[in-house]
Amino acid sequence: MLPALSYPDFEPTQTTLHLFSQIVGKIQLSYTRHRNHWWNMTFIPSDRGIAAHRMRYGETYFDIAFDFVDHRLIVASNRAHAPATLGLHDGLTVRDFYRWVVETLAAMGVPIEIYAKPYGMGVTTPFDLDEAHRSYDAVRVRDWWSAIAWSSDVLEQFATGFSGKQSPVQLFWHSLDLAMARYSGKRSGKPPSPNPVEREAYSHEVIAFGFWSGDANVTEPSYYTYTAPEPDTLVQSTLRPDGARWAPAGSGHLGLLAYEVVRDAADPRAALLEFCESGYEAGTKAAGWDVAALSSDFVAPDYRSDG
């Protein structure tokens, strides 16, 4: 059964966790090789939380992972005899988290030099000075991660029907959202954005799908889909299942489906798959993608019990 989620109740912890993730994410950005659309800087859902990609400094290879079962950060290296761990708990400040990570990696021979301020959060305090953000509700973190783990599995299932260029199912630390994306193979055709982050992210036609636990604009956990560049007729298509809707977002629209609608559905997995499929149908129809050329007929046997 999917856990109940509440953005207002989770928000203080979410903000702290978001800042923790940005620290690790910025380190990952510095110590991995670039992949298209920033795929090298994302986190991958793991069996116990979320994990960074393997990183390298000289002859040192290292990993950083969040364990949301035992609530700890784990830093491992080929230069260390054993992983170093930091307990995640209420009262742990962003400053102390940042300093522990920097000092731990320095002891493993990895100097850390990053732009040590939050990105796109409305928080401006440098990481090493931030003592205000220190909320960590372990129960709500575990519930959030359970939703991430389940949603990522459904998105992985959805991904099997596509044979074109497709992203991993991954967690972006700049916005703390779970996402995957399908590409037509064509460049966007729009003038390049002056913002280098957006320019790389949206260089090609894309239809994206994902989940995030809410923010100041959408104050409830929701699944989303969007098409970029957005075709003029996108919102003329009806999203499914009942409860899904188009909502204005910036200069375009997001397709939204509240997490609670999926959670309360007779078959939550089928409800989320239907939402993703309807978003894909809307985007491909409006943008004129060659759906037949991008489809996959392969059906792999599934030995798992679908929950």
C-alpha beads as a LAMMPS data file, in Angstrom:
LAMMPS data file: protein, C-alpha beads

307 atoms
306 bonds

1 atom types
1 bond types

-500.0 500.0 xlo xhi
-500.0 500.0 ylo yhi
-500.0 500.0 zlo zhi

Masses

1 110.0

Atoms # bond

1 1 1 0.000 0.000 0.000
2 1 1 1.330 3.436 -0.908
3 1 1 1.963 5.701 2.097
4 1 1 0.065 8.936 2.675
5 1 1 2.072 12.055 1.812
6 1 1 1.463 15.658 2.849
7 1 1 3.511 18.519 1.418
8 1 1 2.779 20.973 4.271
9 1 1 3.820 18.381 6.874
10 1 1 6.883 17.266 4.895
11 1 1 8.041 20.709 3.732
12 1 1 10.512 21.513 6.573
13 1 1 12.169 18.110 6.212
14 1 1 11.933 18.250 2.423
15 1 1 13.811 21.546 2.340
16 1 1 16.604 20.208 4.543
17 1 1 16.826 16.994 2.530
18 1 1 16.807 19.022 -0.692
19 1 1 19.787 21.037 0.555
20 1 1 21.621 17.866 1.597
21 1 1 21.023 16.435 -1.873
22 1 1 22.297 19.586 -3.573
23 1 1 25.591 19.320 -1.700
24 1 1 26.111 15.752 -2.885
25 1 1 24.763 16.583 -6.335
26 1 1 27.191 19.448 -6.848
27 1 1 30.077 17.194 -5.847
28 1 1 28.855 14.618 -8.339
29 1 1 28.632 17.271 -11.051
30 1 1 32.287 18.146 -10.435
31 1 1 33.633 14.587 -10.346
32 1 1 31.764 12.805 -13.139
33 1 1 32.077 13.174 -16.895
34 1 1 29.302 15.091 -18.586
35 1 1 26.393 13.189 -20.105
36 1 1 23.765 14.677 -22.375
37 1 1 20.951 16.570 -20.635
38 1 1 22.915 16.492 -17.347
39 1 1 22.280 12.775 -16.780
40 1 1 25.647 12.459 -15.016
41 1 1 24.557 14.653 -12.123
42 1 1 21.363 12.836 -11.144
43 1 1 20.685 10.275 -8.417
44 1 1 19.436 6.764 -9.093
45 1 1 16.814 5.188 -6.791
46 1 1 18.430 2.302 -4.925
47 1 1 17.238 -0.535 -2.708
48 1 1 17.525 1.675 0.383
49 1 1 17.422 5.263 -0.859
50 1 1 19.122 7.205 -3.638
51 1 1 22.675 6.899 -4.887
52 1 1 25.077 9.090 -6.822
53 1 1 26.983 7.806 -9.823
54 1 1 30.537 6.593 -9.283
55 1 1 32.923 9.529 -9.070
56 1 1 36.664 9.853 -9.646
57 1 1 39.506 12.101 -8.539
58 1 1 42.883 10.949 -9.856
59 1 1 43.222 7.324 -8.806
60 1 1 40.475 7.610 -6.204
61 1 1 37.026 6.258 -7.055
62 1 1 34.250 7.069 -4.632
63 1 1 30.484 6.750 -4.129
64 1 1 27.962 8.644 -2.026
65 1 1 24.548 7.230 -1.159
66 1 1 21.594 8.189 1.004
67 1 1 20.202 5.280 3.031
68 1 1 16.616 6.111 4.010
69 1 1 16.052 2.800 5.785
70 1 1 18.718 3.311 8.463
71 1 1 18.821 7.076 7.809
72 1 1 22.464 7.673 7.098
73 1 1 24.762 9.016 4.416
74 1 1 27.393 6.566 3.194
75 1 1 30.675 7.615 1.576
76 1 1 32.806 4.803 0.178
77 1 1 36.127 4.861 -1.640
78 1 1 38.694 2.467 -3.042
79 1 1 41.195 4.314 -0.833
80 1 1 39.318 3.736 2.425
81 1 1 39.277 0.505 4.440
82 1 1 35.585 0.942 5.275
83 1 1 32.775 3.282 4.279
84 1 1 32.253 6.412 6.360
85 1 1 28.731 7.033 7.602
86 1 1 26.848 10.033 8.931
87 1 1 23.565 9.561 10.757
88 1 1 20.676 11.611 9.354
89 1 1 18.537 12.926 12.192
90 1 1 16.463 15.844 13.324
91 1 1 18.756 18.686 14.355
92 1 1 21.506 17.927 11.836
93 1 1 22.181 21.283 10.201
94 1 1 23.075 21.854 6.573
95 1 1 26.327 23.401 7.784
96 1 1 27.316 20.296 9.751
97 1 1 26.289 17.982 6.911
98 1 1 28.363 19.985 4.418
99 1 1 31.435 20.126 6.638
100 1 1 31.273 16.398 7.400
101 1 1 31.103 15.517 3.699
102 1 1 33.986 17.837 2.797
103 1 1 36.180 16.612 5.655
104 1 1 35.373 12.954 4.991
105 1 1 36.266 13.188 1.311
106 1 1 39.422 15.179 2.130
107 1 1 40.520 12.333 4.394
108 1 1 40.039 10.007 1.386
109 1 1 42.235 12.244 -0.756
110 1 1 39.454 14.103 -2.564
111 1 1 39.527 17.920 -2.290
112 1 1 36.095 19.485 -2.671
113 1 1 35.708 22.763 -4.532
114 1 1 32.114 23.521 -5.515
115 1 1 29.900 26.591 -5.725
116 1 1 28.617 26.033 -2.205
117 1 1 25.248 27.766 -2.460
118 1 1 21.796 26.308 -3.205
119 1 1 20.495 26.295 -6.766
120 1 1 16.968 27.373 -7.688
121 1 1 15.450 26.944 -4.217
122 1 1 14.919 30.486 -3.005
123 1 1 17.471 29.762 -0.254
124 1 1 20.602 31.913 -0.492
125 1 1 22.600 30.992 2.619
126 1 1 25.878 29.238 1.746
127 1 1 25.961 25.594 2.801
128 1 1 28.769 26.112 5.312
129 1 1 26.819 28.841 7.120
130 1 1 23.310 27.346 7.089
131 1 1 22.238 26.436 10.606
132 1 1 18.564 27.286 10.029
133 1 1 17.657 24.175 8.052
134 1 1 17.863 21.206 10.411
135 1 1 14.526 19.351 10.188
136 1 1 14.588 15.613 9.556
137 1 1 11.438 13.585 10.213
138 1 1 12.605 10.015 9.646
139 1 1 9.085 8.607 9.247
140 1 1 8.142 11.131 6.572
141 1 1 11.458 10.622 4.772
142 1 1 10.858 6.882 4.690
143 1 1 7.326 7.427 3.330
144 1 1 8.648 9.810 0.660
145 1 1 11.312 7.338 -0.370
146 1 1 8.737 4.516 -0.515
147 1 1 6.722 6.626 -2.967
148 1 1 9.898 7.333 -4.977
149 1 1 10.852 3.644 -5.076
150 1 1 7.370 2.528 -6.173
151 1 1 6.993 5.314 -8.726
152 1 1 10.409 4.617 -10.225
153 1 1 9.452 0.987 -10.757
154 1 1 6.260 1.988 -12.573
155 1 1 8.216 4.417 -14.751
156 1 1 10.706 1.634 -15.534
157 1 1 7.765 -0.497 -16.644
158 1 1 6.455 2.338 -18.806
159 1 1 9.903 2.706 -20.368
160 1 1 9.808 -0.808 -21.827
161 1 1 7.415 0.238 -24.603
162 1 1 9.853 2.684 -26.226
163 1 1 12.842 1.989 -28.473
164 1 1 14.119 5.524 -29.089
165 1 1 16.460 7.646 -27.023
166 1 1 15.225 7.562 -23.451
167 1 1 16.622 8.781 -20.153
168 1 1 17.184 6.652 -17.072
169 1 1 14.591 6.936 -14.327
170 1 1 16.457 9.390 -12.117
171 1 1 16.120 11.954 -9.344
172 1 1 17.179 15.499 -10.184
173 1 1 18.618 17.270 -7.154
174 1 1 18.037 20.798 -8.453
175 1 1 14.273 20.311 -8.069
176 1 1 14.163 17.036 -6.075
177 1 1 11.867 15.362 -8.581
178 1 1 11.865 11.873 -10.022
179 1 1 11.867 11.959 -13.815
180 1 1 12.278 10.076 -17.051
181 1 1 12.112 11.384 -20.601
182 1 1 11.529 10.194 -24.149
183 1 1 13.065 11.915 -27.185
184 1 1 11.984 12.096 -30.809
185 1 1 15.585 12.251 -32.009
186 1 1 15.164 15.773 -33.401
187 1 1 16.631 19.002 -32.083
188 1 1 14.142 21.336 -30.445
189 1 1 14.115 23.837 -33.290
190 1 1 13.846 26.698 -30.808
191 1 1 16.481 29.409 -30.277
192 1 1 18.960 28.163 -27.647
193 1 1 18.185 29.328 -24.137
194 1 1 20.653 31.832 -22.647
195 1 1 20.543 29.702 -19.483
196 1 1 23.197 26.972 -19.939
197 1 1 21.304 24.538 -17.713
198 1 1 18.097 24.832 -19.741
199 1 1 19.994 24.958 -23.030
200 1 1 21.512 21.533 -22.401
201 1 1 18.381 20.052 -20.820
202 1 1 16.060 21.032 -23.677
203 1 1 18.315 20.834 -26.727
204 1 1 16.101 18.094 -28.263
205 1 1 12.367 17.430 -28.519
206 1 1 11.280 15.697 -25.332
207 1 1 8.239 14.333 -23.533
208 1 1 8.904 13.992 -19.820
209 1 1 7.171 12.198 -16.969
210 1 1 7.808 12.324 -13.266
211 1 1 6.841 12.744 -9.639
212 1 1 7.573 15.304 -6.995
213 1 1 6.310 15.764 -3.487
214 1 1 5.010 19.299 -3.878
215 1 1 6.253 22.867 -3.827
216 1 1 4.965 26.388 -3.240
217 1 1 3.147 26.353 -6.594
218 1 1 1.667 22.837 -6.509
219 1 1 1.101 22.150 -2.841
220 1 1 0.318 18.473 -3.102
221 1 1 2.442 15.508 -4.204
222 1 1 1.777 14.969 -7.910
223 1 1 2.771 13.115 -11.036
224 1 1 3.478 15.246 -14.074
225 1 1 4.087 15.200 -17.801
226 1 1 5.112 17.892 -20.257
227 1 1 6.232 18.235 -23.858
228 1 1 9.052 20.590 -24.861
229 1 1 8.994 22.579 -26.997
230 1 1 5.281 22.694 -26.256
231 1 1 3.110 22.358 -29.400
232 1 1 0.195 24.763 -29.729
233 1 1 -2.399 21.972 -29.613
234 1 1 -0.997 19.987 -26.680
235 1 1 -3.711 20.797 -24.151
236 1 1 -6.485 19.907 -26.585
237 1 1 -5.871 16.252 -25.711
238 1 1 -7.582 14.827 -22.645
239 1 1 -5.399 13.272 -19.992
240 1 1 -6.346 10.069 -18.197
241 1 1 -7.434 8.763 -15.700
242 1 1 -10.190 10.882 -14.159
243 1 1 -8.600 13.630 -12.076
244 1 1 -5.704 14.283 -14.454
245 1 1 -5.583 17.823 -15.800
246 1 1 -3.515 20.409 -17.629
247 1 1 -2.236 23.326 -15.540
248 1 1 -0.390 26.477 -16.621
249 1 1 3.321 26.350 -15.759
250 1 1 5.674 29.122 -16.804
251 1 1 5.169 29.748 -20.502
252 1 1 3.593 26.315 -21.054
253 1 1 1.605 23.609 -19.300
254 1 1 2.077 20.622 -17.039
255 1 1 -0.134 17.593 -17.105
256 1 1 -0.836 16.811 -13.437
257 1 1 -2.253 13.850 -11.557
258 1 1 -2.406 14.073 -7.774
259 1 1 -0.544 11.334 -5.916
260 1 1 -3.666 10.736 -3.815
261 1 1 -5.663 9.853 -6.943
262 1 1 -3.139 7.147 -7.762
263 1 1 -2.898 6.013 -4.143
264 1 1 -6.691 5.656 -3.871
265 1 1 -7.142 3.915 -7.238
266 1 1 -8.297 0.298 -7.326
267 1 1 -5.103 -0.441 -9.290
268 1 1 -2.528 2.294 -8.584
269 1 1 0.006 0.902 -11.046
270 1 1 -2.525 0.837 -13.883
271 1 1 -3.638 4.391 -13.019
272 1 1 -0.098 5.789 -13.220
273 1 1 0.684 3.886 -16.416
274 1 1 -2.516 5.255 -17.973
275 1 1 -1.503 8.785 -17.021
276 1 1 1.938 8.377 -18.576
277 1 1 0.500 6.845 -21.722
278 1 1 -2.063 9.631 -22.109
279 1 1 0.655 12.262 -21.685
280 1 1 2.782 10.525 -24.295
281 1 1 -0.168 10.281 -26.692
282 1 1 -0.931 13.974 -26.232
283 1 1 2.663 15.015 -26.838
284 1 1 3.327 12.799 -29.841
285 1 1 0.053 13.756 -31.503
286 1 1 0.590 17.483 -31.066
287 1 1 4.298 17.400 -31.972
288 1 1 3.939 14.951 -34.855
289 1 1 6.312 12.251 -33.633
290 1 1 6.634 9.010 -35.603
291 1 1 5.153 6.778 -32.891
292 1 1 5.450 3.538 -34.865
293 1 1 9.164 4.064 -35.485
294 1 1 9.795 4.729 -31.777
295 1 1 7.738 1.859 -30.356
296 1 1 9.090 -1.440 -29.058
297 1 1 7.411 -4.823 -29.537
298 1 1 9.680 -6.603 -27.080
299 1 1 7.914 -7.960 -24.003
300 1 1 10.224 -9.236 -21.286
301 1 1 9.005 -11.839 -18.801
302 1 1 8.244 -10.332 -15.415
303 1 1 9.047 -12.603 -12.501
304 1 1 8.145 -10.096 -9.813
305 1 1 4.982 -9.717 -7.843
306 1 1 3.479 -6.386 -8.855
307 1 1 2.389 -4.369 -5.880

Bonds

1 1 1 2
2 1 2 3
3 1 3 4
4 1 4 5
5 1 5 6
6 1 6 7
7 1 7 8
8 1 8 9
9 1 9 10
10 1 10 11
11 1 11 12
12 1 12 13
13 1 13 14
14 1 14 15
15 1 15 16
16 1 16 17
17 1 17 18
18 1 18 19
19 1 19 20
20 1 20 21
21 1 21 22
22 1 22 23
23 1 23 24
24 1 24 25
25 1 25 26
26 1 26 27
27 1 27 28
28 1 28 29
29 1 29 30
30 1 30 31
31 1 31 32
32 1 32 33
33 1 33 34
34 1 34 35
35 1 35 36
36 1 36 37
37 1 37 38
38 1 38 39
39 1 39 40
40 1 40 41
41 1 41 42
42 1 42 43
43 1 43 44
44 1 44 45
45 1 45 46
46 1 46 47
47 1 47 48
48 1 48 49
49 1 49 50
50 1 50 51
51 1 51 52
52 1 52 53
53 1 53 54
54 1 54 55
55 1 55 56
56 1 56 57
57 1 57 58
58 1 58 59
59 1 59 60
60 1 60 61
61 1 61 62
62 1 62 63
63 1 63 64
64 1 64 65
65 1 65 66
66 1 66 67
67 1 67 68
68 1 68 69
69 1 69 70
70 1 70 71
71 1 71 72
72 1 72 73
73 1 73 74
74 1 74 75
75 1 75 76
76 1 76 77
77 1 77 78
78 1 78 79
79 1 79 80
80 1 80 81
81 1 81 82
82 1 82 83
83 1 83 84
84 1 84 85
85 1 85 86
86 1 86 87
87 1 87 88
88 1 88 89
89 1 89 90
90 1 90 91
91 1 91 92
92 1 92 93
93 1 93 94
94 1 94 95
95 1 95 96
96 1 96 97
97 1 97 98
98 1 98 99
99 1 99 100
100 1 100 101
101 1 101 102
102 1 102 103
103 1 103 104
104 1 104 105
105 1 105 106
106 1 106 107
107 1 107 108
108 1 108 109
109 1 109 110
110 1 110 111
111 1 111 112
112 1 112 113
113 1 113 114
114 1 114 115
115 1 115 116
116 1 116 117
117 1 117 118
118 1 118 119
119 1 119 120
120 1 120 121
121 1 121 122
122 1 122 123
123 1 123 124
124 1 124 125
125 1 125 126
126 1 126 127
127 1 127 128
128 1 128 129
129 1 129 130
130 1 130 131
131 1 131 132
132 1 132 133
133 1 133 134
134 1 134 135
135 1 135 136
136 1 136 137
137 1 137 138
138 1 138 139
139 1 139 140
140 1 140 141
141 1 141 142
142 1 142 143
143 1 143 144
144 1 144 145
145 1 145 146
146 1 146 147
147 1 147 148
148 1 148 149
149 1 149 150
150 1 150 151
151 1 151 152
152 1 152 153
153 1 153 154
154 1 154 155
155 1 155 156
156 1 156 157
157 1 157 158
158 1 158 159
159 1 159 160
160 1 160 161
161 1 161 162
162 1 162 163
163 1 163 164
164 1 164 165
165 1 165 166
166 1 166 167
167 1 167 168
168 1 168 169
169 1 169 170
170 1 170 171
171 1 171 172
172 1 172 173
173 1 173 174
174 1 174 175
175 1 175 176
176 1 176 177
177 1 177 178
178 1 178 179
179 1 179 180
180 1 180 181
181 1 181 182
182 1 182 183
183 1 183 184
184 1 184 185
185 1 185 186
186 1 186 187
187 1 187 188
188 1 188 189
189 1 189 190
190 1 190 191
191 1 191 192
192 1 192 193
193 1 193 194
194 1 194 195
195 1 195 196
196 1 196 197
197 1 197 198
198 1 198 199
199 1 199 200
200 1 200 201
201 1 201 202
202 1 202 203
203 1 203 204
204 1 204 205
205 1 205 206
206 1 206 207
207 1 207 208
208 1 208 209
209 1 209 210
210 1 210 211
211 1 211 212
212 1 212 213
213 1 213 214
214 1 214 215
215 1 215 216
216 1 216 217
217 1 217 218
218 1 218 219
219 1 219 220
220 1 220 221
221 1 221 222
222 1 222 223
223 1 223 224
224 1 224 225
225 1 225 226
226 1 226 227
227 1 227 228
228 1 228 229
229 1 229 230
230 1 230 231
231 1 231 232
232 1 232 233
233 1 233 234
234 1 234 235
235 1 235 236
236 1 236 237
237 1 237 238
238 1 238 239
239 1 239 240
240 1 240 241
241 1 241 242
242 1 242 243
243 1 243 244
244 1 244 245
245 1 245 246
246 1 246 247
247 1 247 248
248 1 248 249
249 1 249 250
250 1 250 251
251 1 251 252
252 1 252 253
253 1 253 254
254 1 254 255
255 1 255 256
256 1 256 257
257 1 257 258
258 1 258 259
259 1 259 260
260 1 260 261
261 1 261 262
262 1 262 263
263 1 263 264
264 1 264 265
265 1 265 266
266 1 266 267
267 1 267 268
268 1 268 269
269 1 269 270
270 1 270 271
271 1 271 272
272 1 272 273
273 1 273 274
274 1 274 275
275 1 275 276
276 1 276 277
277 1 277 278
278 1 278 279
279 1 279 280
280 1 280 281
281 1 281 282
282 1 282 283
283 1 283 284
284 1 284 285
285 1 285 286
286 1 286 287
287 1 287 288
288 1 288 289
289 1 289 290
290 1 290 291
291 1 291 292
292 1 292 293
293 1 293 294
294 1 294 295
295 1 295 296
296 1 296 297
297 1 297 298
298 1 298 299
299 1 299 300
300 1 300 301
301 1 301 302
302 1 302 303
303 1 303 304
304 1 304 305
305 1 305 306
306 1 306 307
